[in-house]
Amino acid sequence: MIELTNQNKVIWKEEGKIDIESLQEIVLSYLASTEFQRLQLYDNYYEAENTFITAKVEDKQSRGKTPNNYIPTSYFATIVDTLSGYMFSDIQYNPKGKADTNYAMALNDLLFDNDSDIKDMKTGIRSLAYNKGIELVYTVGDGVGTPAIRYTSLDPRQIILIYDNKIEPDLYAAIRVTIADGKDLYNIDVIYKDEWQYYSMNDKNKLEPRQDPDDLFFFECPVVVYNSNDMSLRSPFHKVIQYINALDFLITGNANDMEKLADAILVLTKLLKEEDLKNLNELKAIMDVSKEDRAEYLVKNTDPAFRKYASELLIREIHKHSHVIDWYSPDNGLSGDISGKALKIRLFDMDMFSRKIEKVFKKGTEKKIRLINTIMAATGQEIGDVDIVFNRVLPDDFDESAPILEKLTFISDETKMERLGLNVENEKQKLEDQKSLNAELFNLNNPIEDEEEVEEEG
């Protein structure tokens, strides 16, 4: 039985796997759902394809009205990219204790081999834009040797999430819908913790098995969900879409008015000499028309100062309600000599907002590590615990903070390095390497004489 909760989660109440009839219903319902349309809307705005302005342009085009410009802005992508760069540029996985050092090194090597910096950023962008980032943990190999552990970021529009019937539902299965090659419409993959099923949907919307299922050996579904807003299904930036619509409408209207001015006809009540006409450049003119003979259109002329005020107001509202600083604003911008501490103060609101998002997003990162640990343990590798640290991309105030921290005697060197935004483990390793190098250089410059030679000289 399929049921939708108040947050539109698809709940599977029955024991066992989803039967083919229910699976078919779930897929068709999703493709026609408001959720799928909302995710597509977010994708359009991220790609600067404003559907609000598009509808108005198409309406004017159908009625043959001109001018009919289309000038959408990319503010949705701007705020998403700015915050994702601030939050997801430096995610670190540090050992919780000394016993976890070897495990943390192996884990970081595995993540590096998976291009974690790129995939973390891609998933982070999708989590902010869609409130639905998706990753899949899997293995590749020949079935004989130790499999390689892989994970990838998936397009959230392709994924249907199925939850169990607990008070706090867990992910029971994930359905991936992709365009099929050939005569079929879609390829349908159903991923459980212990099985991966394959289906095809034909042009009559009927499902058929595509190949035999594969066995999986996880303790939970290997699909990882990253949210950025736990209060609803909407993106945390859904609220600014209406402001973006208004701004795009204003800018598009300005472009139309400029084109109207270019097409305007200058009416002159007297004849001009040929030399005077040359000074009119490309303006169109009708001469020797009296005021009584003219037929005119009534037009509304908007004050340019008001247009500037309205556009600047909308831009401020976009940044205010998205909690993302506008670096190009005269008040918060990059011009002038500003200290790192002053810039950090200006980032306070964005930092508080990002901490809220991090708490929700981090649940997905923790599950990814659990799934990787499951495979590592199954293949005989050492596992342990790590601290997941989201380092912010902040202005450098090292010169200001270092002298102050140096004088403090009641906190450890590790805490001082953390306060300076340094990677503690990396710095400790560098210090050890430096000590070893200094010792080698000392020995080279101060060789110890052989004991027998010393005795002979004595």
QUIZIUR-V888795 format. One record per pair of residues at least 12 apart in sequence whose ideal C-beta (glycine too) atoms are under 7 Angstrom apart, sorted by the first residue. I is the first residue (numbers start at 1). J is the second residue. D is the distance in whole Angstrom. If there is no record, write none. Layout:
i=[I	I]
j=[J	J]
d=[D	D]
//
This chain:
i=[1	1	2	2	2	7	8	8	9	9	10	10	10	10	10	11	11	11	12	12	12	13	17	18	18	18	20	23	23	24	26	26	27	27	27	27	27	28	30	35	36	39	39	39	39	40	42	42	42	43	45	45	45	46	46	46	46	48	48	48	48	49	50	50	50	50	52	53	53	53	53	53	57	67	67	67	69	69	69	69	70	71	71	71	71	72	73	73	73	73	75	75	75	76	76	79	79	79	80	80	80	80	81	82	83	83	83	84	84	84	84	85	86	86	86	86	87	87	87	87	87	87	88	88	88	89	90	90	91	91	91	92	92	92	93	93	93	93	93	94	94	94	94	95	95	96	96	96	99	100	100	100	102	103	103	103	104	104	106	106	107	110	110	114	114	119	119	122	123	123	123	126	126	127	127	127	127	128	128	128	128	129	130	130	131	131	131	131	131	131	131	132	132	133	133	133	134	134	134	134	134	134	135	135	135	135	135	135	136	136	136	136	136	137	137	137	137	137	137	138	138	139	146	149	149	151	158	158	158	159	159	160	160	161	161	162	162	171	171	171	172	173	173	173	173	174	174	174	175	175	176	180	184	184	184	185	185	185	186	187	187	188	188	188	191	191	191	192	192	193	193	193	193	193	194	194	195	195	195	196	196	196	197	198	198	198	217	218	218	219	222	224	224	224	225	226	226	227	227	228	228	228	230	236	237	239	240	240	240	243	243	243	244	246	247	247	247	250	250	250	250	251	254	265	265	265	266	266	266	267	267	267	268	268	268	269	269	269	270	270	271	271	272	323	323	323	324	325	325	325	332	339	339	340	340	340	340	341	341	343	344	344	344	351	358	362	365	366	369	391	394	398	401	401	402	405	405]
j=[13	14	22	25	26	233	35	233	163	169	26	160	161	162	163	163	165	169	162	164	172	165	192	162	173	190	207	190	207	207	160	175	160	175	177	188	201	205	160	233	157	130	132	156	157	157	129	130	235	157	76	241	244	76	77	80	129	72	73	74	77	72	72	244	245	248	245	70	72	248	249	252	70	256	259	260	252	255	256	259	252	248	251	252	255	248	244	247	248	251	244	247	318	237	244	237	322	324	125	128	129	237	125	324	128	324	354	121	124	125	128	393	350	354	392	393	124	354	357	358	390	392	120	121	124	393	391	393	120	388	390	389	391	423	107	108	111	386	388	386	387	389	425	384	386	385	386	387	384	384	385	386	382	382	383	384	384	386	381	382	386	149	372	150	151	152	153	153	135	153	226	153	156	226	227	228	361	228	235	236	237	235	156	235	227	228	229	233	234	235	236	156	227	156	226	364	153	154	156	159	223	225	151	152	153	154	224	368	151	152	154	222	223	151	222	224	368	371	372	150	222	375	379	372	375	368	176	177	178	174	176	175	177	174	225	174	175	221	223	225	221	190	191	192	221	191	221	223	188	190	189	200	200	201	202	201	202	203	201	200	210	200	201	207	221	222	223	216	221	216	218	219	220	221	215	216	213	215	216	213	214	216	213	210	211	213	378	371	374	374	371	364	367	368	364	361	364	360	361	357	360	361	360	357	322	321	318	321	322	314	317	318	318	314	311	314	315	307	310	311	314	311	307	284	285	286	283	284	285	286	289	294	285	286	287	289	290	291	287	288	287	288	287	349	350	353	350	346	347	350	346	397	400	395	396	397	400	397	400	395	394	395	397	392	390	388	388	388	386	421	421	420	419	420	420	419	420]
d=[5	6	6	7	6	6	6	6	5	6	6	7	7	5	7	5	6	7	5	7	5	5	7	7	7	7	5	7	6	5	6	7	7	7	6	6	7	6	5	7	7	5	7	6	5	7	5	5	6	7	4	6	7	6	5	6	5	5	7	4	6	6	4	7	7	5	4	6	5	5	6	6	5	5	4	6	6	4	5	7	7	7	5	5	5	5	7	6	5	7	5	7	5	7	6	6	4	4	6	5	5	7	7	5	6	5	6	6	5	5	6	6	7	6	6	5	6	5	7	7	6	7	5	5	4	5	4	7	5	7	6	4	6	6	6	6	7	4	6	6	5	6	6	7	6	4	6	6	7	4	5	7	6	5	6	3	7	5	7	7	6	6	7	6	6	7	5	5	6	5	6	7	6	4	7	5	6	5	7	7	7	6	5	6	6	5	5	6	6	5	7	4	7	7	3	7	7	4	5	5	7	6	5	7	5	7	4	6	6	6	6	6	6	5	5	7	6	4	6	6	6	6	5	6	5	6	5	5	6	6	6	4	7	6	6	7	7	5	7	6	7	6	6	5	6	5	6	4	6	5	4	6	4	6	5	5	7	6	4	6	7	7	6	6	6	7	6	7	6	6	5	6	5	5	7	5	5	6	6	6	4	6	5	4	5	7	6	6	6	6	5	5	5	5	6	5	4	5	7	5	6	6	5	7	5	5	5	5	5	5	5	5	6	6	6	4	7	7	6	6	7	7	6	5	7	6	5	7	4	5	6	6	6	7	5	6	6	7	7	6	5	5	6	5	6	4	6	6	6	5	5	7	7	4	6	3	6	5	6	4	6	6	7	7	5	6	5	7	7	7	7	6	7	6	7	6	7]
//
